[in-house]
Amino acid sequence: MRIGFIGTGEIAGYMVRGLAGRGHQIRVSARNAQKAAALAKEVAGVEVAENAEIVARSDVVFLCLMAGVARDVLPTLPFRADQAVVSVMTDMPLAALHELCAPAVDIACTIPLSAIATGGRCCRFIRNRPRWRRFLVKPTPWCRWHPRQRLTRISEARRCLRH
């Protein structure tokens, strides 16, 4: 699968490390050139590219930006209807993502834990889509799926932490 990351902060780094070596083509944005270069050097097979190229050449795009930056950056990118978009932005509502990432419609929000860097799990929040779930998120006893409930991100996070 072709996976792209817009934003190269700490969370993106954890996710890239966790997905590396699983047969995916991974591209990270050059938004923070130093972090992107260091990540590409550390993780074999990771390429650094501009945001537009990442979106154009990815099946799944992870959004790892601050909400203020995302509102400026995302509308300029060539999202497609056949892409999956996964946001790790805690301060960006799902409805806003649908507007900013149109025509993409397969959009989900999640908060990855640092353990994802070593093959750990994410907490799933909104949208149970097998297309991206199969390579990233696995249900665990402490983070159950709630496919029929529309829970807020905060209440879902609390539920995950309690289990």
DOBALUM-154846 format. One record per residue (C-alpha): x, y, z; residue number from 1; residue in three letters. Coordinates in Angstrom, 3 decimals, always signed. Layout:
REM DOBALUM-154846
SITE        c1        c2        c3  zator  milum
SITE         X         Y         Z    NUM    ALA
...
REM end
This chain:
REM DOBALUM-154846
SITE        c1        c2        c3  zator  milum
SITE    +0.000    +0.000    +0.000      1    MET
SITE    +1.180    +3.537    -0.747      2    ARG
SITE    +1.100    +5.552    +2.479      3    ILE
SITE    +1.803    +9.243    +2.882      4    GLY
SITE    +2.304   +11.464    +5.910      5    PHE
SITE    +1.580   +15.185    +5.855      6    ILE
SITE    +3.525   +16.499    +8.834      7    GLY
SITE    +6.680   +14.964   +10.271      8    THR
SITE    +6.409   +15.448   +14.005      9    GLY
SITE    +6.803   +12.941   +16.780     10    GLU
SITE    +3.501   +11.119   +16.165     11    ILE
SITE    +4.222   +10.736   +12.451     12    ALA
SITE    +7.639    +9.335   +13.339     13    GLY
SITE    +6.105    +6.706   +15.625     14    TYR
SITE    +3.659    +5.684   +12.923     15    MET
SITE    +6.290    +5.479   +10.183     16    VAL
SITE    +8.507    +3.299   +12.381     17    ARG
SITE    +5.572    +1.030   +13.163     18    GLY
SITE    +4.594    +0.603    +9.521     19    LEU
SITE    +8.147    +0.183    +8.199     20    ALA
SITE    +9.128    -3.256    +6.983     21    GLY
SITE    +5.529    -4.329    +6.285     22    ARG
SITE    +5.666    -3.948    +2.510     23    GLY
SITE    +4.262    -0.412    +2.308     24    HIS
SITE    +5.671    +2.433    +0.236     25    GLN
SITE    +5.983    +5.286    +2.736     26    ILE
SITE    +6.452    +8.964    +1.951     27    ARG
SITE    +6.790   +11.741    +4.513     28    VAL
SITE    +6.365   +15.437    +3.937     29    SER
SITE    +9.294   +17.795    +3.779     30    ALA
SITE    +7.374   +20.233    +5.981     31    ARG
SITE   +10.093   +19.938    +8.624     32    ASN
SITE   +13.059   +19.148    +6.404     33    ALA
SITE   +15.409   +18.161    +9.240     34    GLN
SITE   +12.972   +15.747   +10.869     35    LYS
SITE   +11.939   +14.296    +7.517     36    ALA
SITE   +15.549   +13.715    +6.463     37    ALA
SITE   +16.397   +12.122    +9.811     38    ALA
SITE   +13.375    +9.826    +9.584     39    LEU
SITE   +14.232    +8.800    +6.017     40    ALA
SITE   +17.794    +8.055    +7.105     41    LYS
SITE   +16.635    +6.033   +10.122     42    GLU
SITE   +13.877    +4.017    +8.425     43    VAL
SITE   +14.795    +2.117    +5.280     44    ALA
SITE   +12.586    +2.766    +2.270     45    GLY
SITE   +11.047    +6.013    +3.515     46    VAL
SITE   +11.037    +8.822    +0.944     47    GLU
SITE   +10.733   +12.555    +1.551     48    VAL
SITE    +8.413   +14.483    -0.791     49    ALA
SITE    +6.366   +17.650    -1.047     50    GLU
SITE    +2.803   +17.566    +0.299     51    ASN
SITE    +1.124   +17.633    -3.129     52    ALA
SITE    +3.214   +14.697    -4.358     53    GLU
SITE    +2.438   +12.719    -1.206     54    ILE
SITE    -1.307   +13.160    -1.671     55    VAL
SITE    -1.142   +12.471    -5.412     56    ALA
SITE    +0.846    +9.248    -4.950     57    ARG
SITE    -0.773    +7.744    -1.814     58    SER
SITE    -3.640    +5.340    -1.218     59    ASP
SITE    -3.805    +6.401    +2.429     60    VAL
SITE    -2.830    +9.845    +3.697     61    VAL
SITE    -2.139   +10.479    +7.376     62    PHE
SITE    -2.633   +14.051    +8.532     63    LEU
SITE    -0.195   +14.921   +11.314     64    CYS
SITE    -0.493   +18.703   +11.446     65    LEU
SITE    -1.681   +21.324   +13.880     66    MET
SITE    -5.247   +22.386   +13.043     67    ALA
SITE    -4.271   +25.969   +12.214     68    GLY
SITE    -1.664   +24.772    +9.739     69    VAL
SITE    -4.007   +22.147    +8.312     70    ALA
SITE    -6.647   +24.756    +7.468     71    ARG
SITE    -4.062   +26.533    +5.293     72    ASP
SITE    -2.358   +23.472    +3.775     73    VAL
SITE    -5.086   +20.887    +3.103     74    LEU
SITE    -7.288   +22.852    +0.667     75    PRO
SITE    -4.312   +23.201    -1.697     76    THR
SITE    -3.700   +19.448    -1.959     77    LEU
SITE    -5.022   +17.105    -4.698     78    PRO
SITE    -7.085   +14.656    -2.628     79    PHE
SITE    -9.012   +11.996    -4.559     80    ARG
SITE   -12.338   +10.308    -3.938     81    ALA
SITE   -10.631    +6.884    -3.869     82    ASP
SITE    -8.227    +7.772    -1.026     83    GLN
SITE    -8.462    +7.028    +2.663     84    ALA
SITE    -7.506    +9.923    +4.940     85    VAL
SITE    -6.615    +9.377    +8.597     86    VAL
SITE    -6.225   +12.357   +10.897     87    SER
SITE    -4.264   +12.344   +14.143     88    VAL
SITE    -5.188   +15.976   +14.786     89    MET
SITE    -7.042   +16.110   +18.102     90    THR
SITE    -8.340   +19.620   +17.486     91    ASP
SITE    -9.869   +19.116   +14.035     92    MET
SITE   -13.515   +17.963   +13.805     93    PRO
SITE   -14.412   +15.239   +11.334     94    LEU
SITE   -16.860   +17.541    +9.554     95    ALA
SITE   -14.068   +20.054    +8.913     96    ALA
SITE   -11.854   +17.295    +7.520     97    LEU
SITE   -14.546   +16.351    +5.020     98    HIS
SITE   -14.560   +19.932    +3.759     99    GLU
SITE   -10.773   +20.344    +3.721    100    LEU
SITE   -10.015   +16.975    +2.090    101    CYS
SITE   -12.791   +16.854    -0.520    102    ALA
SITE   -13.366   +14.933    -2.694    103    PRO
SITE   -11.987   +12.239    -0.322    104    ALA
SITE   -14.833   +10.691    +1.686    105    VAL
SITE   -13.147    +7.776    +3.482    106    ASP
SITE   -11.925    +9.876    +6.422    107    ILE
SITE   -11.182    +8.771    +9.988    108    ALA
SITE    -9.760   +10.261   +13.172    109    CYS
SITE    -7.489    +8.416   +15.569    110    THR
SITE    -4.916    +9.031   +18.253    111    ILE
SITE    -1.923    +6.721   +17.953    112    PRO
SITE    -0.042    +5.770   +21.055    113    LEU
SITE    +3.753    +5.865   +21.118    114    SER
SITE    +3.745    +2.043   +21.262    115    ALA
SITE    +2.708    +2.057   +17.610    116    ILE
SITE    +6.393    +2.576   +16.754    117    ALA
SITE    +7.047    -1.007   +17.828    118    THR
SITE    +3.913    -2.579   +16.374    119    GLY
SITE    +1.515    -1.483   +19.119    120    GLY
SITE    -2.032    -0.261   +18.735    121    ARG
SITE    -3.974    +2.907   +18.077    122    CYS
SITE    -7.131    +4.019   +19.765    123    CYS
SITE    -9.813    +4.075   +17.072    124    ARG
SITE   -12.218    +6.997   +17.224    125    PHE
SITE   -14.419    +7.674   +14.252    126    ILE
SITE   -15.135    +5.480   +11.217    127    ARG
SITE   -14.501    +1.770   +11.152    128    ASN
SITE   -13.033    +1.346    +7.665    129    ARG
SITE   -11.344    -1.981    +6.904    130    PRO
SITE    -9.323    -0.335    +4.129    131    ARG
SITE    -6.951    +1.429    +6.515    132    TRP
SITE    -7.713    -0.483    +9.706    133    ARG
SITE    -6.172    -3.678    +8.384    134    ARG
SITE    -2.632    -2.337    +8.448    135    PHE
SITE    -2.738    -0.048   +11.445    136    LEU
SITE    -5.385    -0.711   +14.036    137    VAL
SITE    -6.180    -3.976   +15.750    138    LYS
SITE    -8.861    -4.148   +18.437    139    PRO
SITE    -7.439    -4.905   +21.863    140    THR
SITE    -9.047    -5.592   +25.246    141    PRO
SITE    -8.274    -2.025   +26.318    142    TRP
SITE    -9.385    -0.305   +23.114    143    CYS
SITE   -12.581    -1.836   +21.738    144    ARG
SITE   -14.374    -1.039   +18.481    145    TRP
SITE   -17.631    +0.888   +18.652    146    HIS
SITE   -18.762    +0.784   +15.000    147    PRO
SITE   -22.403    +1.775   +15.562    148    ARG
SITE   -21.841    +4.577   +18.029    149    GLN
SITE   -20.911    +8.141   +17.167    150    ARG
SITE   -18.819    +8.981   +20.200    151    LEU
SITE   -16.930   +12.188   +20.685    152    THR
SITE   -13.187   +11.879   +20.543    153    ARG
SITE   -12.774   +12.775   +24.199    154    ILE
SITE   -15.298   +10.269   +25.533    155    SER
SITE   -13.863    +7.563   +23.270    156    GLU
SITE   -10.329    +8.312   +24.475    157    ALA
SITE   -11.469    +8.080   +28.075    158    ARG
SITE   -13.200    +4.784   +27.369    159    ARG
SITE   -10.028    +3.387   +25.764    160    CYS
SITE    -7.906    +4.470   +28.705    161    LEU
SITE   -10.269    +2.872   +31.246    162    ARG
SITE   -10.207    -0.577   +29.622    163    HIS
REM end
